Amino acid sequence: MILKPLTEDILVAMEDLGVTKSELAKRLGKSKPRITQLLRGSSNMTIGTLSDIAVELGLNLDKTLKEYSVQQKKSNALELFTRFRSNVYRT
């Protein structure tokens, strides 16, 4: 899941900058409960909202997204190998 590493980066940046959820909500024109839902993962975050948060906090999410992409590719490769192996030994 991509959301977890992204929200972790956001929460770390907020803590480093001393930005509260209330302050971030005010900057984004959203309610504090909405920000809480987004950061907990209990509500979907749009690319637009993610981008707005990144801009407000001065985050560059390229590294996190690249790391996720690499992890996803490794996970997919492992899943394919596992399926292949189980099919080979099944026959």
N, C-alpha and C positions, 0 to 999 in steps of 0.2 A: 504494500500500500504506500503510495507516494505521500499521502497527507502527513503521516507521522514524522518523517524527517523534516518536512517543510515547517510544520507547526513547532517542532523542537527548535529549529533555527529562528523562527519568529519569536518564540518565548525567550530564548537566550538573548536575542537582540533587544527585546523590550526590557529585560532585566538590566542588561549592560547600559542601556540609554536612560533607565529610570522612567520608562513609559508604562503607565498603568493601562489596564483594559479600558477603563473609563476614558482616559485621555485618547487612546487609539480610536475608540468608538466616536468620540467627538470630532477628531480629525477626519474620520471617514464618513461622518454623517450617518452613523449607525448607532443602534442602542448597545449598551454594555452587555445585556443578555445575548444579543445576536453575536457579538464578538466572542463571548464565552462559548457559545454553541459552535462557532467556526473553529476555534482553537482546540476544543475538546474532540472535534470530529463528529459531533452529534448532528451536524448540519453540513450540507454540501457547500463547498467554497468554489465560487466561479473563478475562472482565470482572471477576470477583471478585478475581482476583490483581492485575489492573491497579489496581483500586480500593484494595486493601490496600497496594500499593506507594505509590500516590498519598497515602494517608493517612499512612503512615510517614514520607514525605519532605515532607509539607506541600505537595504539588503540587495545583494547580488545572488540570486538563487540558481545561477548557472551551475555552480559546483554541485549543489544538492541534487539538481535535476540530472546532471551527468552521472553522478554516483548511483542514483536510483536506476537510470537506464542500464548501467553496467550490471547492477545487481539483478535487474529484471531479466536481462539476457542470460546471465549465469543460471538463474532459476529456471528459465525456459529450457535451456540446454540440458540441465540435470533432469527435468521432467521428461523430456524427449528420450534421453538415454535410459531412464528408468522404465519407461513404456517399452522401448525397443528390447531391452534386456528381458523384461517379463514375457514379451511375446516370443522371443527366441527360445527361452527355456520352457515355454508352455507347449510347444509343438514337439 
